[in-house]
Amino acid sequence: MTRRELVESARMSSTSVRSGRSPLILTERNDHLDRFEEELATRVDHVVVLHAGMGKKQRHAVNERLAAIPRHEGRIILATGRLRWRRIR
């Protein structure tokens, strides 16, 4: 993924958050998650990241963080494609 593609995806995602949506961005690579997180952290109140290889305790902590975010506040969830079929909440 080029820097330009990353910035465009981040811009579109942050626009979705401002319009009341909670986008889920899936990628196959952890380094892409890190790049998305870096780009979106300045645009969205809550960026929640689920990396491949996270243990049960780490996923539980992420679930608690998601539950604590008020519905009216913007959030984006970033995850690797391997986690897409796991139960997030």
PASEBA-1860 file (N, C-alpha, C; in nm, 3 decimals):
! residues 89
1> MTRRELVE> 0.086/-0.118/0.000/0.000/0.000/0.000/0.089/0.123/0.000 ~ 0.063/0.212/-0.092/0.143/0.333/-0.101/0.096/0.434/0.004 ~ 0.180/0.529/0.031/0.147/0.635/0.126/0.020/0.709/0.081 ~ 0.009/0.733/-0.048/-0.107/0.804/-0.101/-0.235/0.725/-0.076 ~ -0.231/0.594/-0.100/-0.348/0.509/-0.075/-0.385/0.508/0.073 ~ -0.284/0.503/0.157/-0.307/0.504/0.301/-0.375/0.633/0.345 ~ -0.324/0.745/0.298/-0.381/0.875/0.336/-0.525/0.887/0.286 ~ -0.551/0.841/0.163/-0.686/0.848/0.108/-0.782/0.760/0.187
9> SARMSSTS> -0.739/0.641/0.223/-0.823/0.552/0.304/-0.851/0.613/0.441 ~ -0.750/0.671/0.500/-0.767/0.734/0.631/-0.863/0.853/0.622 ~ -0.851/0.931/0.517/-0.940/1.045/0.500/-1.085/0.999/0.486 ~ -1.108/0.898/0.404/-1.243/0.847/0.386/-1.297/0.788/0.516 ~ -1.213/0.718/0.591/-1.256/0.658/0.717/-1.291/0.764/0.820 ~ -1.209/0.867/0.830/-1.238/0.972/0.927/-1.365/1.047/0.889 ~ -1.393/1.061/0.760/-1.518/1.122/0.715/-1.637/1.035/0.756 ~ -1.623/0.905/0.745/-1.729/0.812/0.788/-1.758/0.826/0.937
17> VRSGRSPL> -1.654/0.842/1.016/-1.672/0.858/1.161/-1.748/0.985/1.191 ~ -1.713/1.093/1.124/-1.782/1.220/1.147/-1.930/1.211/1.109 ~ -1.964/1.121/1.018/-2.105/1.108/0.980/-2.176/1.001/1.064 ~ -2.116/0.959/1.175/-2.182/0.870/1.269/-2.157/0.722/1.251 ~ -2.068/0.685/1.162/-2.039/0.544/1.140/-1.918/0.501/1.223 ~ -1.901/0.370/1.239/-1.785/0.313/1.307/-1.718/0.213/1.211 ~ -1.631/0.262/1.124/-1.573/0.174/1.023/-1.478/0.069/1.082 ~ -1.472/-0.044/1.015/-1.378/-0.150/1.046/-1.285/-0.161/0.926
25> ILTERNDH> -1.156/-0.141/0.949/-1.057/-0.150/0.843/-0.979/-0.279/0.864 ~ -0.981/-0.365/0.763/-0.909/-0.492/0.768/-0.790/-0.488/0.675 ~ -0.679/-0.542/0.722/-0.560/-0.556/0.640/-0.492/-0.686/0.680 ~ -0.407/-0.737/0.595/-0.337/-0.863/0.625/-0.207/-0.840/0.700 ~ -0.161/-0.717/0.707/-0.027/-0.693/0.762/-0.031/-0.602/0.883 ~ 0.042/-0.643/0.987/0.050/-0.563/1.109/0.115/-0.427/1.084 ~ 0.213/-0.421/0.993/0.277/-0.292/0.967/0.179/-0.194/0.903 ~ 0.082/-0.244/0.825/-0.021/-0.155/0.771/-0.111/-0.104/0.884
33> LDRFEEEL> -0.141/-0.190/0.982/-0.220/-0.144/1.097/-0.150/-0.029/1.167 ~ -0.021/-0.044/1.186/0.056/0.061/1.253/0.051/0.192/1.174 ~ 0.062/0.181/1.042/0.057/0.301/0.959/-0.081/0.367/0.962 ~ -0.186/0.285/0.954/-0.322/0.339/0.964/-0.343/0.406/1.100 ~ -0.299/0.339/1.205/-0.317/0.395/1.339/-0.248/0.531/1.350 ~ -0.126/0.539/1.301/-0.051/0.665/1.304/-0.124/0.775/1.228 ~ -0.177/0.741/1.111/-0.246/0.840/1.028/-0.379/0.882/1.089 ~ -0.453/0.788/1.147/-0.589/0.817/1.197/-0.591/0.877/1.337
41> ATRVDHVV> -0.486/0.857/1.413/-0.484/0.904/1.552/-0.506/1.055/1.564 ~ -0.468/1.129/1.463/-0.486/1.274/1.467/-0.623/1.317/1.416 ~ -0.699/1.223/1.358/-0.827/1.257/1.295/-0.950/1.205/1.369 ~ -0.932/1.101/1.450/-1.045/1.033/1.514/-1.018/1.020/1.663 ~ -1.123/1.036/1.744/-1.108/1.028/1.889/-1.055/0.893/1.937 ~ -1.110/0.785/1.884/-1.075/0.652/1.932/-1.038/0.561/1.816 ~ -0.911/0.520/1.813/-0.864/0.423/1.715/-0.829/0.296/1.792 ~ -0.903/0.190/1.764/-0.885/0.063/1.836/-0.820/-0.036/1.740
49> VLHAGMGK> -0.711/-0.098/1.785/-0.633/-0.185/1.698/-0.631/-0.328/1.753 ~ -0.659/-0.424/1.665/-0.650/-0.567/1.697/-0.543/-0.627/1.607 ~ -0.427/-0.655/1.666/-0.316/-0.714/1.592/-0.327/-0.866/1.590 ~ -0.275/-0.926/1.484/-0.261/-1.072/1.482/-0.166/-1.111/1.595 ~ -0.196/-1.220/1.660/-0.109/-1.268/1.767/-0.143/-1.213/1.905 ~ -0.250/-1.135/1.915/-0.290/-1.085/2.046/-0.343/-1.201/2.129 ~ -0.307/-1.202/2.256/-0.355/-1.306/2.346/-0.496/-1.276/2.396 ~ -0.551/-1.371/2.467/-0.687/-1.358/2.518/-0.702/-1.237/2.609
57> KQRHAVNE> -0.604/-1.213/2.697/-0.610/-1.099/2.789/-0.605/-0.967/2.713 ~ -0.523/-0.962/2.610/-0.513/-0.839/2.530/-0.644/-0.812/2.456 ~ -0.702/-0.917/2.398/-0.830/-0.899/2.329/-0.940/-0.858/2.426 ~ -0.937/-0.914/2.547/-1.034/-0.876/2.649/-1.020/-0.728/2.684 ~ -0.897/-0.681/2.696/-0.873/-0.539/2.727/-0.927/-0.450/2.614 ~ -0.909/-0.493/2.489/-0.962/-0.417/2.376/-1.114/-0.414/2.381 ~ -1.176/-0.528/2.413/-1.322/-0.534/2.424/-1.373/-0.438/2.532 ~ -1.304/-0.433/2.644/-1.343/-0.340/2.751/-1.328/-0.195/2.705
65> RLAAIPRH> -1.221/-0.168/2.633/-1.201/-0.031/2.582/-1.313/0.007/2.487 ~ -1.350/-0.084/2.397/-1.461/-0.057/2.304/-1.592/-0.033/2.379 ~ -1.618/-0.112/2.479/-1.742/-0.098/2.556/-1.746/0.034/2.631 ~ -1.631/0.087/2.666/-1.625/0.212/2.744/-1.640/0.337/2.656 ~ -1.629/0.323/2.527/-1.642/0.439/2.437/-1.789/0.472/2.421 ~ -1.830/0.594/2.458/-1.971/0.633/2.440/-2.011/0.626/2.292 ~ -2.135/0.589/2.267/-2.184/0.571/2.129/-2.172/0.697/2.045 ~ -2.181/0.814/2.106/-2.177/0.938/2.030/-2.035/0.982/1.993
73> EGRIILAT> -1.932/0.912/2.044/-1.795/0.947/2.012/-1.744/0.862/1.897 ~ -1.666/0.925/1.810/-1.614/0.856/1.693/-1.515/0.747/1.728 ~ -1.517/0.640/1.648/-1.423/0.529/1.667/-1.400/0.460/1.534 ~ -1.280/0.407/1.520/-1.245/0.323/1.405/-1.178/0.199/1.462 ~ -1.214/0.084/1.407/-1.152/-0.040/1.450/-1.061/-0.086/1.335 ~ -0.935/-0.112/1.369/-0.838/-0.163/1.274/-0.805/-0.306/1.314 ~ -0.803/-0.398/1.219/-0.773/-0.538/1.251/-0.707/-0.607/1.134 ~ -0.633/-0.712/1.166/-0.579/-0.795/1.060/-0.690/-0.887/1.010
81> GRLRWRRI> -0.681/-0.926/0.885/-0.781/-1.013/0.825/-0.797/-1.144/0.898 ~ -0.693/-1.191/0.964/-0.700/-1.316/1.039/-0.796/-1.307/1.156 ~ -0.819/-1.188/1.205/-0.908/-1.171/1.319/-1.052/-1.148/1.277 ~ -1.078/-1.135/1.150/-1.211/-1.095/1.106/-1.320/-1.194/1.145 ~ -1.289/-1.320/1.158/-1.392/-1.418/1.192/-1.397/-1.447/1.341 ~ -1.307/-1.390/1.417/-1.313/-1.407/1.562/-1.416/-1.313/1.620 ~ -1.465/-1.349/1.731/-1.563/-1.264/1.798/-1.490/-1.147/1.862 ~ -1.520/-1.027/1.816/-1.454/-0.908/1.869/-1.514/-0.869/2.003
89> R> -1.644/-0.877/2.015/-1.711/-0.841/2.141/-1.779/-0.960/2.199
END
